[in-house]
């Protein structure tokens, strides 16, 4: 009884503060400073839960049969619930976002919520579907991508200049980078899974392996295991690193505007993967390769921004980043482990793709760079009641 009364006493001031703010309004309306901080602190909490759940989830699915109510799914659902609540606040009140940010957050949340039942139906119809590259899984990533992009825009438009703005912007780009890189983890877990099979000590439970073999219509053998652990062509991993991963770091460098911003984002992600790896391993979950080579590519991105001419920066930078990324991946493969390597010429396609994306980003940055004054109403410095 005392705990209920104590909780009520603590909740009362919060409710009294929040209720007067719960009014419908257009995007970009003047936002109290304390409310702005609360909203974006909530987004950091939401994305943190989603990342923790996702990290556990990919490891879980390399060991156990799928379960809709598995602990990783529940942990991820906490983050989704927080994100949904924040989306409702932004859409209804218009606080903390301009119109583009509001639309990105709304559409992203909508796509994600649509993808959840589609993914459940997909698993019911197609069974295991462990690959991270399936259409229903990609919808989940796309929804989260749009959501985080909206939050990045909202924060960058409304937060005052200073260290806090830079730090939170960097953290949001780490979350964005994690979401974009997530499907590539399949190969990072898969290379360990196949190696464990070759050692005669498979990491996956027998019921999971038998289920996968039944789906493929063959016995539990190495061919089945290779299709189970590494279902996409080997070239996908390095090409995805050159295109998708590096363009996120390039945009991060542009928006944060600090030297070695891209390196900081990549290093933070790799540090997280390095810390979560032994925790999962101690708990008995499968191992994975950690993409340390991405840090080398990030350094190359930051160094490319020393070139003052945007077009030259994009073309020369894409070439340099691709070469550095390819060589770093080969060093990682020799010293530690990585997904299977491909001939260096394969990276040429990745370099061309990156150059096109980089040129597009430079063009967009010059012509559509958001300005703080474009927001109809800036964050107001009102004190909390």
C-alpha positions in Angstrom: 0.0 0.0 0.0 2.8 2.4 0.9 4.5 1.7 -2.4 1.3 2.5 -4.3 1.0 5.8 -2.4 4.7 6.6 -3.0 4.2 5.9 -6.8 1.2 8.1 -6.8 3.0 11.0 -5.2 5.8 10.8 -7.7 3.5 10.5 -10.7 1.2 13.4 -9.7 3.8 16.2 -10.6 4.5 14.5 -13.9 0.8 14.3 -14.8 0.3 18.0 -13.7 3.2 19.0 -15.9 2.2 16.9 -19.0 -1.6 17.4 -19.1 -1.6 21.1 -20.1 0.8 20.3 -22.9 -1.5 17.6 -24.4 -3.2 19.8 -27.0 -3.5 19.3 -30.7 -1.2 21.5 -32.8 0.7 21.7 -36.1 4.2 20.4 -36.6 6.8 23.0 -35.7 4.8 24.6 -33.0 6.8 26.3 -30.2 8.1 23.5 -27.9 9.0 24.1 -24.2 12.7 23.2 -23.7 12.0 20.7 -20.9 9.4 18.9 -23.1 11.9 18.8 -26.0 14.5 17.2 -23.8 12.0 14.6 -22.4 10.8 13.6 -25.9 14.3 13.0 -27.2 15.5 11.3 -24.1 12.5 9.0 -24.6 13.7 8.2 -28.2 17.2 7.3 -26.9 15.6 4.9 -24.4 13.3 3.4 -27.1 16.2 2.8 -29.5 18.4 1.4 -26.7 15.8 -1.2 -25.9 15.3 -2.0 -29.6 19.1 -2.5 -30.2 19.5 -4.7 -27.1 16.5 -6.8 -28.2 17.8 -7.1 -31.8 21.3 -8.1 -30.7 19.9 -10.8 -28.5 17.4 -11.8 -31.2 19.8 -12.6 -34.0 21.9 -14.7 -31.7 18.8 -16.4 -30.3 17.7 -17.5 -33.8 21.0 -19.2 -34.5 20.4 -21.5 -31.5 16.7 -22.0 -30.9 13.5 -22.5 -32.9 11.6 -19.2 -33.5 9.2 -18.2 -30.7 6.9 -15.1 -31.0 7.2 -14.5 -27.3 10.9 -15.2 -27.0 12.7 -12.8 -24.5 14.5 -10.9 -27.2 11.2 -10.1 -28.9 9.7 -8.9 -25.7 12.7 -6.7 -25.0 12.4 -5.3 -28.5 8.7 -4.8 -28.0 9.4 -2.5 -25.0 11.4 -0.2 -27.3 8.6 -0.4 -29.9 6.0 0.6 -27.3 8.0 3.6 -26.2 8.5 4.6 -29.8 4.8 4.3 -30.6 3.9 6.5 -27.6 6.4 9.2 -28.7 5.1 9.0 -32.3 1.6 9.6 -31.1 2.8 12.7 -29.1 4.6 14.1 -32.2 1.7 13.4 -34.6 -1.0 14.8 -32.2 0.7 17.7 -30.6 3.2 18.8 -33.2 5.8 19.3 -30.5 9.5 18.7 -31.1 9.3 18.2 -34.9 8.9 20.1 -38.1 6.7 18.7 -40.8 9.3 16.6 -42.6 10.5 15.0 -39.3 6.9 14.4 -38.3 6.2 12.6 -41.6 9.3 10.5 -41.4 8.5 9.4 -37.9 4.9 8.7 -38.7 5.6 6.8 -41.9 8.4 4.9 -40.3 6.3 3.8 -37.3 3.5 2.8 -39.7 5.7 0.7 -41.9 7.2 -1.0 -38.9 3.8 -1.8 -37.4 2.6 -3.1 -40.8 5.7 -5.3 -41.1 5.1 -7.0 -37.7 2.0 -9.0 -38.7 3.4 -9.6 -42.2 6.5 -11.1 -40.6 4.3 -13.3 -38.4 2.3 -14.5 -41.4 5.5 -15.1 -43.3 6.8 -17.4 -40.5 3.5 -19.2 -40.3 3.4 -19.8 -44.1 7.2 -20.3 -44.8 8.4 -21.7 -41.5 11.7 -20.7 -40.1 12.8 -18.0 -42.5 16.0 -17.4 -40.6 17.6 -15.2 -43.2 17.9 -11.5 -42.3 17.3 -10.6 -45.9 13.7 -11.7 -46.3 11.1 -9.1 -47.5 9.2 -9.0 -44.2 12.4 -8.5 -42.3 13.5 -5.7 -44.7 10.3 -3.9 -44.0 11.1 -3.9 -40.3 14.5 -2.3 -41.1 13.0 0.2 -43.5 10.4 1.3 -41.0 13.0 1.7 -38.3 15.3 3.6 -40.8 12.6 6.1 -41.5 11.7 6.5 -37.8 15.3 7.2 -36.8 15.8 9.6 -39.8 12.8 11.6 -38.6 14.2 11.7 -35.0 17.6 12.8 -36.3 16.0 15.6 -38.3 13.8 16.7 -35.4 16.8 16.8 -33.0 19.1 18.5 -35.4 16.5 21.2 -36.2 15.4 21.9 -32.6 18.4 21.3 -30.4 20.6 24.3 -29.5 24.2 24.2 -30.6 26.6 22.7 -28.1 28.1 19.5 -26.9 24.8 18.0 -25.9 23.5 18.5 -29.5 26.6 16.8 -31.0 26.5 13.9 -28.5 22.9 13.1 -29.0 23.2 13.4 -32.8 26.1 11.0 -32.7 24.2 8.5 -30.6 21.2 8.7 -33.0 23.6 8.0 -35.9 25.0 5.0 -34.0 21.4 3.6 -33.8 20.9 4.3 -37.5 24.1 2.6 -38.3 23.1 -0.5 -36.2 19.8 -0.7 -38.0 21.3 -0.5 -41.5 24.1 -3.0 -40.7 21.8 -5.4 -38.9 21.0 -7.8 -41.8 24.8 -8.3 -42.4 25.0 -9.9 -39.0 23.6 -13.0 -40.6 26.9 -13.7 -42.4 28.8 -12.7 -39.2 27.0 -15.3 -37.2 26.9 -17.7 -40.1 30.6 -18.0 -40.5 30.9 -19.1 -36.9 28.0 -21.5 -37.2 29.5 -23.3 -40.2 32.9 -23.5 -38.5 31.3 -25.0 -35.4 29.6 -27.6 -37.6 32.9 -28.5 -39.2 34.4 -29.0 -35.8 31.7 -31.4 -34.9 30.2 -29.1 -32.3 27.2 -27.2 -33.9 26.0 -24.3 -31.9 22.4 -24.7 -33.0 20.1 -27.1 -31.1 19.3 -30.3 -33.0 15.6 -29.5 -33.3 16.5 -26.2 -35.1 18.8 -28.0 -37.5 16.3 -30.7 -38.2 13.6 -28.1 -38.8 15.8 -26.2 -41.3 16.8 -29.5 -43.0 13.1 -30.5 -43.4 12.4 -27.1 -45.0 15.2 -27.7 -47.5 14.1 -31.2 -48.2 17.5 -32.8 -47.4 19.3 -34.5 -44.5 21.2 -32.6 -41.8 24.5 -32.4 -43.6 27.1 -29.7 -44.5 25.3 -28.6 -47.6 22.2 -27.9 -45.5 24.3 -26.2 -42.9 26.0 -23.9 -45.5 22.6 -22.9 -46.8 21.3 -22.4 -43.3 24.2 -20.2 -42.1 25.3 -18.4 -45.2 22.2 -18.3 -47.5 23.2 -15.2 -49.6 26.1 -14.9 -52.1 29.5 -14.1 -50.5 29.7 -10.8 -52.4 26.7 -9.4 -50.6 28.7 -8.7 -47.4 31.5 -6.5 -48.8 29.2 -4.8 -51.3 26.8 -3.9 -48.5 29.6 -2.6 -46.4 30.8 -0.4 -49.2 27.4 0.9 -50.1 24.9 0.9 -47.3 27.3 1.2 -44.3 29.6 3.8 -45.7 26.8 6.2 -46.9 25.4 6.3 -43.4 28.8 7.3 -42.1 29.2 9.9 -44.8 25.8 11.5 -43.9 26.8 11.3 -40.2 30.0 13.2 -41.0 28.0 15.8 -43.0 25.4 16.4 -40.3 27.6 16.3 -37.2 30.2 18.4 -38.9 33.1 17.4 -36.7 36.4 15.8 -37.8 36.3 12.0 -37.1 32.6 12.0 -36.6 32.2 9.0 -38.9 35.0 7.2 -37.1 33.3 7.9 -33.7 30.0 6.5 -35.0 31.6 3.3 -36.4 33.9 2.8 -33.4 30.9 3.2 -31.0 29.0 0.5 -32.9 32.0 -1.9 -33.0 32.7 -1.2 -29.3 29.1 -2.2 -28.5 29.3 -5.4 -30.6 32.6 -6.2 -28.8 31.0 -5.8 -25.4 27.8 -7.7 -26.2 29.7 -10.6 -27.8 31.2 -12.1 -24.6 27.9 -11.6 -22.7 26.0 -13.6 -25.2 28.8 -16.2 -25.4 28.9 -16.7 -21.6 25.1 -17.2 -21.7 25.6 -20.0 -24.2 24.5 -18.2 -27.3 26.3 -18.5 -30.7 29.4 -16.5 -31.5 29.7 -13.9 -34.3 32.4 -12.0 -36.2 32.7 -8.4 -35.1 33.1 -6.0 -38.1 36.2 -4.2 -36.9 37.1 -3.4 -40.6 34.3 -0.9 -40.7 36.4 1.5 -38.5 39.1 1.6 -41.2 36.4 2.6 -43.8 35.1 5.3 -41.4 38.6 6.8 -41.0 38.9 6.9 -44.8 35.5 8.7 -44.9 36.7 11.3 -42.4 40.0 11.9 -44.2 38.1 12.3 -47.5 36.4 15.4 -46.0 39.7 17.2 -46.0 39.1 17.5 -49.8 37.3 20.9 -50.2 35.6 20.3 -53.6 32.4 18.2 -53.1 32.5 16.4 -56.4 36.2 15.5 -56.2 35.6 14.5 -52.5 32.9 12.1 -53.5 34.7 10.5 -56.4 38.2 10.3 -54.8 36.7 9.5 -51.4 34.6 6.6 -52.8 37.7 5.1 -54.4 39.8 5.5 -51.3 37.1 4.2 -48.9 36.5 1.1 -51.1 40.2 0.2 -51.3 40.7 0.7 -47.5 37.6 -1.2 -46.7 38.6 -4.2 -48.9 42.1 -4.4 -47.5 40.9 -4.0 -43.9 38.4 -6.8 -44.4 41.2 -9.0 -45.6 43.4 -8.1 -42.6 40.5 -9.0 -40.3 40.0 -12.3 -42.0 43.7 -13.2 -41.6 44.0 -12.0 -38.0 40.6 -12.9 -36.6 37.7 -14.1 -38.7 35.1 -12.7 -41.1 32.6 -13.9 -43.6 34.1 -15.5 -46.8 36.2 -13.2 -48.9 35.6 -12.4 -52.5 38.1 -11.2 -55.3 39.1 -7.5 -55.0 37.5 -6.8 -58.3 34.1 -7.4 -56.7 34.6 -4.3 -54.7 34.6 -2.2 -57.9 30.9 -2.4 -58.0 30.7 -1.3 -54.4 32.9 1.6 -55.2 30.8 2.7 -58.1 27.6 2.4 -56.0 29.3 4.4 -53.2 30.4 7.1 -55.6 26.9 7.5 -56.9 25.4 7.7 -53.4 28.1 10.1 -52.2 27.5 12.4 -55.1 23.8 12.4 -54.4 24.4 13.2 -50.7 26.7 16.1 -51.7 24.1 17.5 -54.1 21.4 17.2 -51.5 23.5 18.8 -48.8 24.3 21.8 -51.0 20.7 22.4 -52.2 18.5 21.2 -49.3 20.6 21.7 -46.2 18.1 22.2 -43.4 18.5 25.5 -41.5 17.3 26.1 -37.9 15.3 29.1 -39.0 13.3 27.0 -41.4 11.4 25.6 -38.4 8.3 27.7 -37.9 8.7 27.7 -34.1 11.9 27.1 -32.3 12.3 25.3 -29.0 11.4 27.8 -26.3 13.4 28.2 -23.1 10.5 27.9 -20.7 11.2 26.6 -17.2 9.5 23.5 -16.0 6.4 24.2 -13.9 
